Amino acid sequence: MLVIRRDLVEAIVEHARRDHPDEACGVVAGPSPDRPERFVPMLNAARSPTFYEFESGDLLRLYREMDGNDEVPAVVYHSHTATEAYPSRTDVSYAGEPEAHYVLVSTREPDTHEFRSYRIVDGEVTEEPVTIVESYGE
């Protein structure tokens, strides 16, 4: 199950809307896969409505940053602009973080959005429930 703060969900959805009609992508880093904390919007180097690709230099810098902060990619997110929020074959083939939550946001409808989360391990896709909270109880 993905437990995520409302402000992070809103930031992800806003990024997806802002980059529409191209797919948006990014990461939410945190101290563990179950504690997404730091929103990191990324540039879709493909600049495509049907495909996303992290810019390799930006991704390298992000991983160095996360290493320095003792963080992991808790959430890897991207948007689908014309289809449902379900991982494509390409999405599954690129999923290289077995501990991460893979969040997809569909912006195909102008007034609503889908926000769904998956675990993708060894090519197997498993949808998981999403619980949105105001804050993480300490």
MARBA-3410 file (N, C-alpha, C, O; in Angstrom, 1 decimal):
138
0.8,-1.2,0.0,0.0,0.0,0.0,0.9,1.2,0.0,1.9,1.3,0.7 ~ 0.5,2.2,-0.8,1.2,3.5,-0.8,0.4,4.5,0.1,-0.8,4.7,-0.1 ~ 1.1,5.0,1.1,0.6,6.0,2.0,1.4,7.3,1.6,2.6,7.3,1.6 ~ 0.7,8.3,1.2,1.3,9.5,0.6,0.6,10.8,1.1,-0.6,10.8,1.2 ~ 1.4,11.8,1.4,0.7,13.1,1.8,0.0,13.7,0.7,0.4,13.7,-0.5
-1.1,14.4,1.0,-2.0,15.1,0.1,-1.2,16.1,-0.7,-1.4,16.3,-1.9 ~ -0.3,16.9,-0.1,0.5,17.9,-0.8,1.3,17.3,-1.9,1.6,17.9,-2.9 ~ 1.8,16.1,-1.7,2.7,15.4,-2.7,1.8,15.0,-3.9,2.2,15.1,-5.0 ~ 0.6,14.4,-3.6,-0.4,14.0,-4.6,-0.7,15.3,-5.5,-0.7,15.2,-6.7 ~ -1.0,16.4,-4.8,-1.4,17.6,-5.5,-0.3,18.1,-6.4,-0.5,18.5,-7.5
1.0,18.0,-5.9,2.1,18.4,-6.7,2.3,17.5,-7.9,2.6,18.0,-9.0 ~ 2.2,16.2,-7.8,2.3,15.3,-8.9,1.2,15.6,-9.9,1.5,15.7,-11.1 ~ 0.0,15.7,-9.5,-1.1,16.0,-10.4,-0.9,17.3,-11.1,-1.2,17.4,-12.3 ~ -0.5,18.3,-10.4,-0.3,19.7,-11.0,0.8,19.6,-12.0,0.7,20.2,-13.1 ~ 1.9,18.8,-11.8,3.0,18.7,-12.7,2.4,18.0,-14.0,2.8,18.4,-15.1
1.6,16.9,-13.8,1.0,16.2,-14.9,0.2,17.1,-15.8,0.2,17.1,-17.0 ~ -0.6,18.0,-15.1,-1.5,18.9,-15.9,-0.6,20.0,-16.6,-0.9,20.3,-17.7 ~ 0.4,20.5,-15.9,1.2,21.5,-16.5,2.0,21.0,-17.8,2.1,21.8,-18.7 ~ 2.4,19.8,-17.8,3.2,19.3,-18.9,2.3,18.7,-20.0,2.8,18.4,-21.1 ~ 1.0,18.5,-19.7,0.0,18.0,-20.7,0.1,18.9,-22.0,0.0,20.1,-21.7
0.2,18.4,-23.2,-0.1,17.1,-23.6,1.0,16.1,-23.6,0.9,15.0,-23.9 ~ 2.2,16.6,-23.2,3.3,15.7,-23.0,3.2,14.9,-21.7,2.6,15.5,-20.8 ~ 3.8,13.8,-21.6,3.9,13.0,-20.4,4.8,13.8,-19.4,5.9,14.2,-19.8 ~ 4.4,13.8,-18.1,5.3,14.4,-17.1,5.9,13.2,-16.4,5.4,12.1,-16.4 ~ 7.1,13.5,-15.7,7.7,12.4,-15.0,8.5,13.0,-13.8,8.9,14.2,-13.8
8.8,12.2,-12.8,9.5,12.6,-11.7,9.6,11.6,-10.6,9.3,10.4,-10.8 ~ 10.2,12.0,-9.5,10.4,11.1,-8.4,10.0,11.8,-7.1,10.0,13.0,-7.0 ~ 9.6,11.0,-6.1,9.4,11.5,-4.7,10.4,10.7,-3.9,10.2,9.5,-3.7 ~ 11.4,11.4,-3.4,12.5,10.7,-2.6,12.1,10.6,-1.2,11.2,11.4,-0.7 ~ 12.6,9.7,-0.5,12.4,9.6,1.0,13.4,8.7,1.6,14.2,8.0,1.0
13.3,8.6,3.0,14.3,7.8,3.7,14.0,6.3,3.5,14.9,5.5,3.8 ~ 12.8,5.9,3.1,12.5,4.5,2.8,11.4,4.5,1.7,10.8,5.5,1.4 ~ 11.2,3.3,1.1,10.2,3.3,0.0,8.8,3.6,0.6,7.9,3.9,-0.2 ~ 8.6,3.4,1.9,7.3,3.7,2.5,7.2,5.0,3.1,6.3,5.3,3.9 ~ 8.1,6.0,2.8,8.0,7.3,3.4,8.4,8.4,2.3,9.4,9.0,2.4
7.5,8.6,1.3,7.8,9.6,0.3,7.8,11.0,0.9,6.8,11.3,1.6 ~ 8.8,11.7,0.7,9.0,13.1,1.4,9.2,14.2,0.4,8.5,15.2,0.4 ~ 10.2,14.0,-0.5,10.7,15.2,-1.3,10.4,15.1,-2.7,10.8,14.2,-3.4 ~ 9.5,16.0,-3.2,9.0,16.0,-4.6,10.1,16.5,-5.5,10.7,17.6,-5.3 ~ 10.4,15.7,-6.5,11.5,16.1,-7.5,10.9,15.9,-8.9,11.0,14.9,-9.5
10.3,17.0,-9.4,9.8,16.9,-10.8,11.0,16.9,-11.8,12.0,17.6,-11.5 ~ 10.9,16.1,-12.8,12.0,15.9,-13.8,11.5,16.4,-15.1,10.3,16.5,-15.4 ~ 12.4,16.6,-16.0,12.1,16.9,-17.4,11.9,15.6,-18.2,12.8,14.7,-18.1 ~ 10.9,15.6,-19.0,10.7,14.5,-19.9,11.6,14.7,-21.1,11.2,15.5,-22.0 ~ 12.7,14.1,-21.2,13.7,14.4,-22.2,13.1,14.0,-23.6,13.5,14.5,-24.6
12.1,13.1,-23.6,11.5,12.7,-24.9,10.5,13.7,-25.4,10.2,13.8,-26.6 ~ 10.0,14.5,-24.5,9.0,15.6,-24.8,7.9,15.0,-25.7,7.7,15.5,-26.8 ~ 7.3,13.9,-25.2,6.4,13.1,-26.0,5.0,12.9,-25.3,5.0,12.8,-24.0 ~ 3.9,12.9,-26.0,2.6,12.6,-25.4,2.4,11.1,-25.1,1.4,10.8,-24.5 ~ 3.3,10.3,-25.6,3.1,8.8,-25.5,4.3,8.1,-24.8,4.3,6.9,-24.7
5.3,8.8,-24.4,6.5,8.2,-23.8,7.2,9.2,-22.9,7.2,10.4,-23.1 ~ 7.8,8.6,-21.9,8.7,9.5,-21.0,10.0,8.9,-20.9,10.2,7.7,-21.0 ~ 11.0,9.8,-20.7,12.4,9.4,-20.5,13.1,10.4,-19.6,13.1,11.6,-19.9 ~ 13.7,9.9,-18.5,14.4,10.9,-17.7,15.7,11.3,-18.4,16.3,10.4,-19.1 ~ 16.1,12.5,-18.3,17.4,13.0,-18.9,18.5,12.3,-18.1,18.5,12.5,-16.8
19.4,11.7,-18.7,20.4,10.9,-18.0,21.3,11.7,-17.0,21.6,11.2,-15.9 ~ 21.6,12.9,-17.4,22.4,13.8,-16.5,21.6,14.2,-15.2,22.2,14.2,-14.1 ~ 20.4,14.5,-15.4,19.5,14.9,-14.3,19.3,13.7,-13.4,19.3,13.8,-12.2 ~ 19.1,12.5,-14.0,18.9,11.3,-13.2,20.2,11.0,-12.4,20.1,10.6,-11.2 ~ 21.3,11.1,-13.0,22.6,10.9,-12.2,22.7,11.8,-11.1,23.1,11.4,-10.0
22.4,13.1,-11.3,22.5,14.1,-10.2,21.5,13.8,-9.1,21.9,13.9,-7.9 ~ 20.3,13.4,-9.5,19.3,13.0,-8.5,19.8,11.8,-7.6,19.7,11.9,-6.4 ~ 20.3,10.8,-8.2,20.8,9.6,-7.5,22.0,10.0,-6.6,22.1,9.5,-5.5 ~ 22.8,10.9,-7.0,23.9,11.3,-6.1,23.4,12.1,-4.9,23.8,12.0,-3.8 ~ 22.4,13.0,-5.2,21.7,13.7,-4.2,21.0,12.8,-3.2,21.2,13.0,-1.9
20.3,11.8,-3.7,19.6,10.9,-2.8,20.6,10.1,-1.9,20.4,9.9,-0.8 ~ 21.7,9.7,-2.6,22.8,9.0,-1.8,23.3,9.9,-0.7,23.5,9.4,0.4 ~ 23.5,11.1,-1.0,24.1,12.1,0.0,23.1,12.3,1.2,23.5,12.7,2.3 ~ 21.8,12.2,0.8,20.7,12.5,1.8,20.2,11.2,2.5,19.2,11.2,3.2 ~ 20.8,10.0,2.2,20.3,8.8,2.7,18.8,8.6,2.3,18.0,8.2,3.1
18.5,8.8,1.0,17.2,8.7,0.5,17.2,7.6,-0.6,18.2,7.2,-1.2 ~ 16.0,7.2,-0.9,15.7,6.2,-2.0,14.6,6.8,-2.9,13.8,7.7,-2.4 ~ 14.4,6.3,-4.1,13.3,6.7,-4.9,12.0,6.0,-4.4,11.7,4.9,-4.8 ~ 11.3,6.7,-3.5,10.1,6.0,-2.9,9.0,5.9,-3.9,8.3,4.9,-4.0 ~ 8.8,7.0,-4.7,7.8,7.0,-5.8,8.5,7.4,-7.1,9.2,8.4,-7.1
8.2,6.7,-8.1,8.6,7.1,-9.5,7.3,7.3,-10.2,6.4,6.4,-10.3 ~ 7.1,8.5,-10.7,5.7,8.8,-11.3,5.9,9.3,-12.7,6.9,9.8,-13.1 ~ 4.8,9.1,-13.4,4.7,9.7,-14.7,3.2,9.8,-15.1,2.3,9.2,-14.4 ~ 2.9,10.5,-16.1,1.5,10.7,-16.5,1.2,10.0,-17.9,2.1,9.8,-18.7 ~ 0.0,9.6,-18.1,-0.5,9.2,-19.3,-1.5,10.2,-19.8,-2.4,10.6,-19.0
-1.4,10.7,-21.0,-2.2,11.9,-21.4,-3.5,11.5,-22.2,-4.4,12.3,-22.3 ~ -3.5,10.3,-22.7,-4.7,9.9,-23.5,-5.2,8.5,-23.1,-6.2,8.0,-23.7 ~ -4.6,7.9,-22.1,-5.0,6.5,-21.7,-5.1,6.4,-20.2,-4.8,7.4,-19.5 ~ -5.7,5.3,-19.8,-5.8,5.1,-18.3,-4.5,5.1,-17.6,-3.4,4.9,-18.2 ~ -4.5,5.2,-16.3,-3.4,5.2,-15.5,-3.0,3.7,-15.2,-3.1,3.3,-14.1
-2.4,3.1,-16.2,-2.0,1.7,-16.1,-0.7,1.6,-16.8,-0.6,2.1,-18.0 ~ 0.3,0.9,-16.3,1.6,0.8,-16.9,1.6,0.2,-18.3,1.0,-0.9,-18.5 ~ 2.2,0.8,-19.3,2.4,0.2,-20.6,3.5,-0.8,-20.6,4.2,-0.9,-19.6 ~ 3.6,-1.6,-21.7,4.7,-2.5,-21.8,6.0,-1.8,-21.6,7.0,-2.3,-21.0 ~ 6.2,-0.6,-22.2,7.4,0.1,-22.1,7.7,0.5,-20.7,8.8,0.4,-20.2
6.6,1.0,-20.0,6.7,1.4,-18.6,7.3,0.2,-17.8,8.2,0.4,-17.0 ~ 6.7,-1.0,-18.0,7.1,-2.2,-17.3,8.6,-2.5,-17.6,9.3,-2.9,-16.7 ~ 9.0,-2.4,-18.8,10.3,-2.7,-19.2,11.4,-1.8,-18.6,12.5,-2.2,-18.4 ~ 11.0,-0.5,-18.3,11.9,0.5,-17.8,11.9,0.5,-16.3,12.7,1.2,-15.7 ~ 11.0,-0.2,-15.6,10.8,-0.2,-14.2,12.0,-0.9,-13.5,12.1,-2.2,-13.5
13.0,-0.2,-13.0,14.2,-0.8,-12.5,14.4,-0.6,-11.0,15.4,-0.9,-10.4 ~ 13.3,-0.2,-10.3,13.4,0.0,-8.8,12.4,-0.9,-8.2,11.2,-0.4,-8.0 ~ 12.7,-2.1,-7.8,11.7,-3.0,-7.3,11.1,-2.6,-6.0,10.0,-3.1,-5.7 ~ 11.7,-1.7,-5.2,11.1,-1.3,-3.9,10.2,-0.1,-4.1,9.5,0.3,-3.2 ~ 10.3,0.6,-5.3,9.6,1.8,-5.5,8.1,1.6,-5.7,7.7,0.5,-6.2
7.3,2.6,-5.4,5.9,2.7,-5.8,5.9,3.4,-7.2,6.4,4.5,-7.3 ~ 5.3,2.8,-8.2,5.2,3.4,-9.5,3.8,4.0,-9.6,2.8,3.3,-9.7 ~ 3.8,5.4,-9.6,2.5,6.1,-9.6,2.2,6.6,-11.1,3.1,7.1,-11.7 ~ 1.0,6.3,-11.5,0.6,6.9,-12.8,-0.6,7.8,-12.6,-1.5,7.5,-11.8 ~ -0.6,8.9,-13.3,-1.7,9.8,-13.3,-2.2,10.0,-14.7,-1.4,10.2,-15.7
-3.5,9.8,-14.9,-4.0,10.0,-16.3,-4.7,11.4,-16.3,-5.5,11.7,-15.4 ~ -4.3,12.1,-17.3,-4.8,13.5,-17.5,-5.7,13.5,-18.8,-5.9,14.6,-19.4 ~ -6.2,12.3,-19.2,-7.0,12.3,-20.4,-8.3,13.1,-20.4,-8.8,13.6,-21.4 ~ -8.8,13.2,-19.1,-10.1,14.0,-18.9,-9.7,15.3,-18.4,-8.9,15.4,-17.4 ~ -10.1,16.4,-19.0,-9.7,17.8,-18.5,-10.1,18.2,-17.1,-9.4,19.0,-16.5
-11.2,17.6,-16.6,-11.7,18.0,-15.3,-11.4,17.0,-14.2,-11.7,17.3,-13.0 ~ -10.9,15.9,-14.5,-10.7,14.8,-13.5,-9.3,14.2,-13.8,-8.7,14.4,-14.9 ~ -8.9,13.4,-12.9,-7.6,12.6,-13.1,-7.8,11.3,-12.4,-8.5,11.1,-11.5 ~ -7.0,10.3,-12.9,-6.8,9.1,-12.2,-5.4,9.1,-11.5,-4.5,9.6,-12.1 ~ -5.3,8.6,-10.3,-4.1,8.5,-9.6,-4.0,7.1,-9.0,-4.7,6.8,-8.1
-3.1,6.3,-9.6,-3.0,4.9,-9.2,-1.5,4.5,-9.0,-0.6,5.1,-9.5 ~ -1.3,3.5,-8.1,0.0,3.1,-7.8,0.2,1.6,-8.0,-0.7,0.8,-7.8 ~ 1.4,1.3,-8.4,1.7,-0.1,-8.7,3.1,-0.5,-8.1,3.9,0.4,-7.9 ~ 3.3,-1.8,-7.9,4.6,-2.3,-7.7,4.9,-3.1,-9.0,4.1,-3.8,-9.5 ~ 6.1,-2.9,-9.5,6.5,-3.6,-10.7,7.9,-4.3,-10.4,8.9,-3.6,-10.2
7.8,-5.6,-10.3,9.0,-6.4,-10.0,9.1,-7.5,-11.0,8.2,-8.3,-11.2 ~ 10.3,-7.6,-11.6,10.6,-8.6,-12.6,9.5,-8.7,-13.7,9.1,-9.8,-14.1 ~ 9.0,-7.6,-14.1,8.0,-7.5,-15.2,6.6,-7.8,-14.7,5.7,-7.7,-15.6 ~ 6.4,-8.1,-13.4,5.0,-8.3,-12.9,4.5,-7.0,-12.3,5.1,-6.4,-11.5 ~ 3.3,-6.7,-12.8,2.6,-5.5,-12.3,1.5,-5.8,-11.3,0.7,-6.7,-11.6
1.6,-5.2,-10.1,0.6,-5.4,-9.1,0.1,-4.0,-8.6,0.8,-3.2,-8.1 ~ -1.2,-3.8,-8.8,-1.8,-2.5,-8.3,-1.9,-2.6,-6.8,-2.2,-3.6,-6.3 ~ -1.7,-1.5,-6.2,-1.8,-1.4,-4.7,-2.7,-0.2,-4.3,-2.8,0.7,-5.1 ~ -3.3,-0.4,-3.2,-4.2,0.7,-2.7,-3.3,2.0,-2.4,-2.2,1.9,-2.0 ~ -4.0,3.1,-2.5,-3.4,4.4,-2.2,-4.1,5.0,-1.1,-5.4,5.2,-1.1
-3.4,5.4,0.0,-4.1,6.1,1.1,-3.4,7.5,1.2,-2.2,7.6,1.3 ~ -4.3,8.5,1.0,-3.8,9.9,1.0,-4.0,10.5,2.4,-5.1,10.4,3.0 ~ -2.9,11.0,3.0,-3.0,11.5,4.4,-2.6,13.0,4.4,-1.9,13.5,3.5 ~ -3.0,13.7,5.5,-2.5,15.1,5.6,-1.1,15.2,6.0,-0.3,16.1,5.6 ~ -0.7,14.2,6.9,0.7,14.2,7.4,1.0,12.8,7.8,0.1,12.0,8.1
2.3,12.4,8.0,2.7,11.1,8.4,2.7,11.2,10.0,3.5,12.0,10.5 ~ 1.9,10.4,10.6,1.9,10.4,12.1,3.3,9.9,12.6,3.8,8.9,12.2 ~ 3.8,10.7,13.5,5.1,10.3,14.1,5.0,9.3,15.2,5.9,8.9,15.8
END
